[in-house]
């Protein structure tokens, strides 16, 4: 299961959002959000979000850009790595 972290239900979150936000900013400890007894999400600090998720999203965008660039190359063209391998093999 999940490692030990603070837990909070939706009612408590609604009643004390400002206090929860300050604690999150101060402690940077993720908070498990429950709806009734069911875990439904995790609240993380913006710093943790950027470190863990935003960099992954940026990596996905870079990969998509490379794929788009490669898709625009003329038919029959050779990748640079393949061309270098051919030159080295001769």
N, C-alpha and C positions, 0 to 999 in steps of 0.2 A: 504494500500500500504506500501511501505518501509518507514522507518523513514528517517528524513531529513539527507542527507549525501552529500558529494561532488559528482559532476557528471562530467564525462569526455567522450568525444566521441573518437572513434578509431583514427581519424586523429590527434587530439590533443595529444593523448597518444604516437603515433608514433613520433611526432615532439618534444616531451619533456619528454621522458621516464626517463631520469636521474633526472630531477626536480621532477617529480611525485614520483619516488622512494624515494628521500630524504624527501619529504613532508610526505609520508606514514610512513617512519621510525621515523620521528620527531613527528607527530601528532597521529599516530596509528588510524586515522579515516578511516573507509572503504570508498572506492571510487566506485561509481556506473558507470559501463562502458556501453556506449550506442553505437549502430551501427545504424547510422542515428538517428531516434527518438526512436528506440526500445531498451529497457534495455536488455543486453545480459549477464551481469555478474557483479561480485563485486570483487574488488581487496582489499585484507586485508593484514595487516602486518604479518610477519612470526610468531610473538608472538601470535597474535590472532588466526592464523591458528592452531598453536600447541595446544593452550588452548581449542579451540572449536572443531577441527576436528581430530587432531592426537590422542587425548585421546579417542575419540569415535572409531576410527579405531583400537586402541590397545585393547579396550574392546571387539570389535568384534573378534579380533584374539584370545583373551583369551577364549571367549565363544566357538570358533571353536575348540580350543585345548581341552577344557573340553569335548566337544561332541565327539571328536576323541578318547580320553581316555576312555570315557564311552562306545563307540562303540566296543572297543577291549576287553571288559570284557567277560568272558565265559557265554554261555547261561544258563539261570536259576539262575544266581547270583543275589543277592539282594543288593540294594543300602544301604549304611551305615545308612542313616536316617531311612529307613524301618526296618533294623535289630535292631537299637536302640529302635524304637517305639515298636517292638515286644517284646524285652527284658523288657522294662518298663511296658508293659501291662500284663506281666505274674506275 
